[in-house]
Amino acid sequence: MKQIGLVIGGLMVFLICYISIFTYPTMWLWNALIPDLFSGPVLNFWQTFGLMLLVKILSSQLSINNDKD
């Protein structure tokens, strides 16, 4: 039972690090460029994460498997 808790805790730490590694550079680039170039909004961490998630969802390809045997 203790091992399951350690695994879940480790996965949560990994997930937080993974999200932060990609979100902070995107937020920094957005906030450095967009407000000055296009008078756009300044984004916080969660807005940037949501924007990245939305882009991922919209840009992913839907695969329809039509295997006819």
Helices and strands as residue ranges (DSSP letters): H 2-38, H 45-59
